[in-house]
């Protein structure tokens, strides 16, 4: 994905490349909620240990900052 960044504008490159970094620490979900959310997201998007996207960490970060789409 990084090799394609030369074709993106600065805003797009900034957003995409920031998402490729290390996922933030879990701050919103309790440990048992994180476990359930991880199992659910793994099942929904067919993830495994070798190719896991940090979906739960991304959702957790948005919830911890009270960010919504609306």
KAZI-V134095 format. One line per field, one symbol per residue. burial: 1 if it has 9 or more other C-alpha atoms within 8 Angstrom, else 0. A space follows every 10 residues. Layout:
burial = ???
This chain:
burial = 0000000000 0010001000 0000000010 0001001100 1100001000 0000011101 1111000000
